[in-house]
Amino acid sequence: MNILAISLIAMGGLGLFFAVVLGIASQKLKVQEDPIVEDVFSALPGLNCGACGFAGCHDLAEKIAAQGSLDNLGCPPGGAKAAAAISKILGIDAGNQIEKRAVIKCGGTRELAKERADYNGVKNCTAAELVGGGAKACSYGCLGFGDCETVCPFDAIQVGPDGLPHVIEEKCTACGLCVEACPRKIIELVPCSNRIVVACNSNDKGGEVRKACKVGCIACTLCVKTAPEGYSINCNLARVNYENGDSAADSAIAKCPTKCIVRL
């Protein structure tokens, strides 16, 4: 038998020996995972998007299993379905789970909102906000560069030719990543059952709003006077009282002089 053959046999034998040793060691040293963690993990969508605030679905499953409840823990993409399944695994009451969706609180399209400058910097909302607030005259309006579209892992937001992002509701999981990515916070998560929103984010007084945008809220209070249960005014901006439902807010849509109250 030549040296090459002996070497191959020796190396093969060593390889087999170490494989057996590693196999035995993996069984002896294996850490048994809590079966509840496995069950909770299986109830999650497995997207590992980070919307829950943790490293991934398995990390969230470990936190939920350790805590034994969903208090301050949850999976936005999984929504009510995942919460119900996990609650059943934990043997707890799921409570009233409200499905939500993202809405855009700005109606200032390129045709309706004025610009005060020509922005030629990085096409990024965060960058534009840092450089003098971008080109839009309204310092609260959407800058239109699509940071929200970029971070959405579900392709649920697309910036349209009108310069505003649009939510594809059937894809939206209300994960909140778009909310965090928007430097002006023009995106809000609202209950899916509520279709009426105030499509404005400005805190400026009425006169300033009119100079910047044709469809901005001027805080005229007509909505509150028409439907007092449906609206409130805070910081020069009307807001739908979502907890009272659309029926309480519906009558004010026709009364809004700037038509910033819309049904989405």
VOPAGU-2260 file (C-alpha; in pm, 1 decimal, decimal comma):
REM VOPAGU-2260
SITE   aa  ch    i         X         Y         Z
SITE  MET   A    0       0,0       0,0       0,0
SITE  ASN   A    1     150,3     331,0    -101,0
SITE  ILE   A    2     184,9     638,7     116,7
SITE  LEU   A    3    -103,3     821,8     -56,2
SITE  ALA   A    4    -352,1     544,9      19,9
SITE  ILE   A    5    -236,6     521,6     381,5
SITE  SER   A    6    -275,5     899,4     415,7
SITE  LEU   A    7    -627,5     894,4     271,4
SITE  ILE   A    8    -735,8     610,7     501,5
SITE  ALA   A    9    -584,4     787,2     802,0
SITE  MET   A   10    -754,3    1116,0     718,4
SITE  GLY   A   11   -1084,9     940,5     656,5
SITE  GLY   A   12   -1054,7     760,1     989,0
SITE  LEU   A   13    -979,3    1082,2    1174,0
SITE  GLY   A   14   -1272,2    1252,4    1002,4
SITE  LEU   A   15   -1508,2     973,1    1106,5
SITE  PHE   A   16   -1372,4     978,7    1462,7
SITE  PHE   A   17   -1422,2    1353,2    1501,8
SITE  ALA   A   18   -1770,1    1335,3    1344,8
SITE  VAL   A   19   -1873,4    1075,1    1601,8
SITE  VAL   A   20   -1723,7    1282,1    1885,0
SITE  LEU   A   21   -1901,3    1597,9    1769,5
SITE  GLY   A   22   -2228,0    1408,8    1728,5
SITE  ILE   A   23   -2209,9    1272,5    2083,4
SITE  ALA   A   24   -2107,6    1612,6    2220,5
SITE  SER   A   25   -2396,8    1788,5    2046,9
SITE  GLN   A   26   -2641,8    1552,3    2211,0
SITE  LYS   A   27   -2480,0    1570,1    2555,1
SITE  LEU   A   28   -2439,2    1948,6    2553,7
SITE  LYS   A   29   -2764,9    2034,7    2376,1
SITE  VAL   A   30   -2974,8    2291,9    2559,5
SITE  GLN   A   31   -3338,4    2190,7    2565,1
SITE  GLU   A   32   -3555,2    2480,9    2448,0
SITE  ASP   A   33   -3872,7    2564,6    2629,6
SITE  PRO   A   34   -4153,8    2407,7    2421,2
SITE  ILE   A   35   -4361,4    2721,9    2480,0
SITE  VAL   A   36   -4095,7    2925,2    2297,2
SITE  GLU   A   37   -4123,7    2688,2    2002,5
SITE  ASP   A   38   -4503,1    2709,7    2002,9
SITE  VAL   A   39   -4503,8    3089,7    2025,9
SITE  PHE   A   40   -4242,7    3111,8    1751,5
SITE  SER   A   41   -4457,7    2894,5    1525,2
SITE  ALA   A   42   -4751,2    3133,2    1582,3
SITE  LEU   A   43   -4548,5    3431,5    1458,1
SITE  PRO   A   44   -4521,5    3515,1    1085,6
SITE  GLY   A   45   -4144,3    3458,8    1077,8
SITE  LEU   A   46   -4067,1    3782,7     895,9
SITE  ASN   A   47   -3789,8    3892,6    1134,1
SITE  CYS   A   48   -3874,1    4252,1    1042,6
SITE  GLY   A   49   -3788,3    4397,0    1384,4
SITE  ALA   A   50   -4116,9    4586,8    1413,6
SITE  CYS   A   51   -4167,0    4435,7    1759,3
SITE  GLY   A   52   -3847,2    4601,0    1880,7
SITE  PHE   A   53   -3647,6    4278,9    1910,0
SITE  ALA   A   54   -3383,4    4108,1    1698,8
SITE  GLY   A   55   -3629,5    3873,4    1532,5
SITE  CYS   A   56   -3929,3    3647,2    1578,3
SITE  HIS   A   57   -3740,0    3394,2    1791,8
SITE  ASP   A   58   -3614,6    3665,9    2023,1
SITE  LEU   A   59   -3970,2    3793,4    2064,3
SITE  ALA   A   60   -4095,5    3438,9    2128,8
SITE  GLU   A   61   -3841,2    3399,3    2409,1
SITE  LYS   A   62   -3948,2    3728,9    2568,5
SITE  ILE   A   63   -4317,9    3638,9    2550,6
SITE  ALA   A   64   -4259,6    3290,7    2693,1
SITE  ALA   A   65   -4046,7    3428,6    2977,9
SITE  GLN   A   66   -4303,6    3695,9    3063,3
SITE  GLY   A   67   -4603,9    3470,4    3020,1
SITE  SER   A   68   -4815,7    3745,2    2868,3
SITE  LEU   A   69   -4838,6    3991,2    2580,2
SITE  ASP   A   70   -4817,7    4301,6    2799,5
SITE  ASN   A   71   -4603,9    4555,6    2609,8
SITE  LEU   A   72   -4505,9    4277,8    2371,6
SITE  GLY   A   73   -4656,8    4198,7    2037,0
SITE  CYS   A   74   -4610,7    4136,8    1668,1
SITE  PRO   A   75   -4756,5    4419,1    1456,1
SITE  PRO   A   76   -4746,5    4218,5    1130,6
SITE  GLY   A   77   -4909,1    3920,5    1303,1
SITE  GLY   A   78   -5183,3    4142,7    1436,5
SITE  ALA   A   79   -5490,9    4006,1    1608,9
SITE  LYS   A   80   -5451,1    3660,1    1455,6
SITE  ALA   A   81   -5105,4    3605,0    1604,8
SITE  ALA   A   82   -5210,8    3757,6    1938,1
SITE  ALA   A   83   -5507,0    3520,2    1962,0
SITE  ALA   A   84   -5292,5    3216,3    1880,9
SITE  ILE   A   85   -5023,0    3313,1    2130,9
SITE  SER   A   86   -5278,4    3387,9    2401,3
SITE  LYS   A   87   -5421,7    3040,1    2352,9
SITE  ILE   A   88   -5073,4    2888,9    2389,2
SITE  LEU   A   89   -5013,2    3087,7    2709,5
SITE  GLY   A   90   -5360,0    3016,1    2842,6
SITE  ILE   A   91   -5450,4    3383,8    2880,8
SITE  ASP   A   92   -5724,7    3612,6    2753,1
SITE  ALA   A   93   -5632,5    3777,6    2424,0
SITE  GLY   A   94   -5844,0    4081,0    2507,1
SITE  ASN   A   95   -5975,0    4319,8    2243,6
SITE  GLN   A   96   -5722,9    4324,7    1959,9
SITE  ILE   A   97   -5767,2    4620,5    1723,2
SITE  GLU   A   98   -5642,6    4581,0    1367,5
SITE  LYS   A   99   -5467,2    4894,1    1244,0
SITE  ARG   A  100   -5338,6    5039,3     918,8
SITE  ALA   A  101   -5105,4    5320,7     822,0
SITE  VAL   A  102   -5254,5    5645,7     691,5
SITE  ILE   A  103   -5083,1    5948,5     540,9
SITE  LYS   A  104   -5161,1    6272,4     726,2
SITE  CYS   A  105   -5078,2    6499,6     433,7
SITE  GLY   A  106   -5274,0    6590,6     123,1
SITE  GLY   A  107   -5019,9    6838,0     -12,0
SITE  THR   A  108   -4952,2    6701,5    -358,3
SITE  ARG   A  109   -4722,6    6880,7    -601,6
SITE  GLU   A  110   -5024,2    7066,2    -743,6
SITE  LEU   A  111   -5174,7    7165,3    -408,6
SITE  ALA   A  112   -4872,4    7241,8    -189,9
SITE  LYS   A  113   -4633,0    7525,2    -264,0
SITE  GLU   A  114   -4255,7    7502,9    -264,9
SITE  ARG   A  115   -4025,9    7767,1    -120,7
SITE  ALA   A  116   -3697,1    7646,2    -267,7
SITE  ASP   A  117   -3535,3    7411,7    -517,7
SITE  TYR   A  118   -3385,5    7120,5    -324,7
SITE  ASN   A  119   -3097,0    6951,6    -507,1
SITE  GLY   A  120   -2954,4    6741,5    -225,2
SITE  VAL   A  121   -2973,3    6370,6    -144,3
SITE  LYS   A  122   -3315,9    6233,3    -234,3
SITE  ASN   A  123   -3394,1    6132,0     116,8
SITE  CYS   A  124   -3652,1    6280,5     354,6
SITE  THR   A  125   -3420,2    6273,4     653,2
SITE  ALA   A  126   -3142,6    6446,9     459,9
SITE  ALA   A  127   -3382,1    6707,5     319,7
SITE  GLU   A  128   -3518,5    6780,6     666,1
SITE  LEU   A  129   -3165,7    6847,2     789,0
SITE  VAL   A  130   -3089,9    7082,4     500,0
SITE  GLY   A  131   -3326,3    7368,5     576,6
SITE  GLY   A  132   -3634,4    7147,3     586,5
SITE  GLY   A  133   -3642,8    7064,4     217,0
SITE  ALA   A  134   -3829,5    7247,3     -57,5
SITE  LYS   A  135   -4191,1    7227,3      60,2
SITE  ALA   A  136   -4332,1    7552,3     200,4
SITE  CYS   A  137   -4518,8    7366,1     472,3
SITE  SER   A  138   -4269,5    7272,0     741,7
SITE  TYR   A  139   -4495,8    6984,4     852,3
SITE  GLY   A  140   -4582,3    6831,2     514,8
SITE  CYS   A  141   -4453,9    6522,6     339,5
SITE  LEU   A  142   -4118,0    6572,0     168,7
SITE  GLY   A  143   -4194,2    6296,2     -80,2
SITE  PHE   A  144   -3860,8    6116,9    -108,7
SITE  GLY   A  145   -3993,3    5785,7      15,5
SITE  ASP   A  146   -3805,0    5699,0     334,3
SITE  CYS   A  147   -4126,4    5524,8     438,3
SITE  GLU   A  148   -4134,9    5326,3     113,8
SITE  THR   A  149   -3772,5    5222,6     155,0
SITE  VAL   A  150   -3811,5    5079,6     506,8
SITE  CYS   A  151   -4141,3    4898,1     451,1
SITE  PRO   A  152   -4058,9    4525,7     426,2
SITE  PHE   A  153   -4402,4    4446,0     281,8
SITE  ASP   A  154   -4406,8    4686,3     -17,0
SITE  ALA   A  155   -4716,6    4845,0     134,8
SITE  ILE   A  156   -4617,5    5206,7      63,6
SITE  GLN   A  157   -4540,1    5359,5    -272,5
SITE  VAL   A  158   -4466,9    5721,4    -355,7
SITE  GLY   A  159   -4694,8    5823,7    -639,5
SITE  PRO   A  160   -4647,1    6072,5    -924,1
SITE  ASP   A  161   -4827,8    6329,3    -708,1
SITE  GLY   A  162   -4527,9    6334,2    -472,5
SITE  LEU   A  163   -4706,7    6167,8    -181,0
SITE  PRO   A  164   -4678,2    5814,6     -41,7
SITE  HIS   A  165   -4981,3    5591,1     -81,3
SITE  VAL   A  166   -5061,1    5294,5     141,5
SITE  ILE   A  167   -5161,0    4964,1     -17,8
SITE  GLU   A  168   -5392,1    4858,4     258,5
SITE  GLU   A  169   -5409,3    4488,0     178,1
SITE  LYS   A  170   -5031,7    4469,1     222,0
SITE  CYS   A  171   -5004,6    4692,6     529,1
SITE  THR   A  172   -4939,8    4514,2     857,6
SITE  ALA   A  173   -4918,8    4828,8    1072,0
SITE  CYS   A  174   -4565,7    4733,1    1172,6
SITE  GLY   A  175   -4484,1    5098,8    1243,5
SITE  LEU   A  176   -4150,1    5104,0    1062,6
SITE  CYS   A  177   -4277,9    5372,4     825,8
SITE  VAL   A  178   -4387,0    5585,0    1120,2
SITE  GLU   A  179   -4039,5    5571,4    1270,7
SITE  ALA   A  180   -3868,4    5641,0     937,1
SITE  CYS   A  181   -4064,7    5957,9     861,4
SITE  PRO   A  182   -3879,9    6262,9    1000,5
SITE  ARG   A  183   -4200,0    6469,7    1002,8
SITE  LYS   A  184   -4425,8    6197,0    1141,7
SITE  ILE   A  185   -4693,8    6239,8     878,4
SITE  ILE   A  186   -4781,5    5870,7     902,8
SITE  GLU   A  187   -5013,9    5741,5    1171,8
SITE  LEU   A  188   -5148,0    5398,5    1262,3
SITE  VAL   A  189   -5525,7    5407,7    1298,8
SITE  PRO   A  190   -5791,6    5138,6    1349,5
SITE  CYS   A  191   -5889,0    4972,2    1021,8
SITE  SER   A  192   -6254,5    5032,4    1105,6
SITE  ASN   A  193   -6198,0    5409,5    1090,2
SITE  ARG   A  194   -6200,7    5536,8     733,9
SITE  ILE   A  195   -6218,6    5911,7     804,3
SITE  VAL   A  196   -5892,9    6097,3     865,9
SITE  VAL   A  197   -5763,3    6453,1     872,8
SITE  ALA   A  198   -5506,5    6455,0     592,6
SITE  CYS   A  199   -5291,2    6727,8     741,0
SITE  ASN   A  200   -5008,3    6743,4     991,3
SITE  SER   A  201   -4954,2    7118,3    1027,9
SITE  ASN   A  202   -4945,9    7301,0    1359,6
SITE  ASP   A  203   -4924,2    7642,7    1193,0
SITE  LYS   A  204   -5200,0    7897,9    1228,0
SITE  GLY   A  205   -5462,3    7919,7     956,2
SITE  GLY   A  206   -5309,1    8213,2     771,2
SITE  GLU   A  207   -4971,9    8042,3     739,2
SITE  VAL   A  208   -5133,6    7716,7     631,9
SITE  ARG   A  209   -5325,3    7887,7     350,3
SITE  LYS   A  210   -5002,0    8037,9     216,7
SITE  ALA   A  211   -4836,8    7696,9     197,5
SITE  CYS   A  212   -5110,2    7451,6     100,2
SITE  LYS   A  213   -5459,4    7454,7     -48,7
SITE  VAL   A  214   -5576,4    7151,8     149,4
SITE  GLY   A  215   -5422,4    7216,0     490,2
SITE  CYS   A  216   -5616,9    7230,2     815,1
SITE  ILE   A  217   -5674,2    7590,5     923,4
SITE  ALA   A  218   -5821,4    7497,9    1262,9
SITE  CYS   A  219   -6147,1    7675,2    1180,3
SITE  THR   A  220   -6327,4    7446,6    1430,7
SITE  LEU   A  221   -6618,9    7384,3    1192,1
SITE  CYS   A  222   -6561,9    7010,3    1229,4
SITE  VAL   A  223   -6588,1    7033,2    1606,2
SITE  LYS   A  224   -6898,4    7251,7    1586,8
SITE  THR   A  225   -7062,2    7017,4    1335,8
SITE  ALA   A  226   -6959,5    6689,4    1499,7
SITE  PRO   A  227   -6836,8    6758,7    1854,7
SITE  GLU   A  228   -6802,4    6389,3    1936,8
SITE  GLY   A  229   -6605,9    6321,5    1621,7
SITE  TYR   A  230   -6326,4    6578,3    1640,7
SITE  SER   A  231   -6097,2    6774,9    1866,2
SITE  ILE   A  232   -5852,0    7058,6    1798,1
SITE  ASN   A  233   -5499,8    7045,7    1932,9
SITE  CYS   A  234   -5208,1    7270,7    1834,0
SITE  ASN   A  235   -5404,0    7428,9    1547,6
SITE  LEU   A  236   -5484,5    7089,0    1399,8
SITE  ALA   A  237   -5813,0    6899,2    1385,4
SITE  ARG   A  238   -5803,9    6535,0    1482,4
SITE  VAL   A  239   -6059,0    6257,4    1444,7
SITE  ASN   A  240   -6164,5    6099,0    1772,9
SITE  TYR   A  241   -6114,5    5747,3    1644,9
SITE  GLU   A  242   -6257,5    5587,3    1956,1
SITE  ASN   A  243   -6601,4    5725,6    1865,4
SITE  GLY   A  244   -6603,8    5576,5    1516,6
SITE  ASP   A  245   -6682,3    5714,4    1172,7
SITE  SER   A  246   -7048,7    5776,4    1248,8
SITE  ALA   A  247   -6948,5    6053,8    1488,5
SITE  ALA   A  248   -6716,1    6217,5    1234,1
SITE  ASP   A  249   -6898,1    6171,3     904,9
SITE  SER   A  250   -7117,1    6483,6     905,1
SITE  ALA   A  251   -6818,1    6721,5     916,4
SITE  ILE   A  252   -6660,1    6607,1     589,6
SITE  ALA   A  253   -6884,0    6827,3     377,7
SITE  LYS   A  254   -6834,7    7124,3     610,3
SITE  CYS   A  255   -6455,1    7133,6     594,2
SITE  PRO   A  256   -6362,2    7446,3     390,1
SITE  THR   A  257   -6023,1    7314,5     276,6
SITE  LYS   A  258   -6139,8    6955,8     224,6
SITE  CYS   A  259   -5861,8    6817,5     440,1
SITE  ILE   A  260   -6102,8    6574,6     606,9
SITE  VAL   A  261   -6118,1    6274,5     376,6
SITE  ARG   A  262   -6236,9    5917,7     370,1
SITE  LEU   A  263   -5958,7    5669,2     295,1
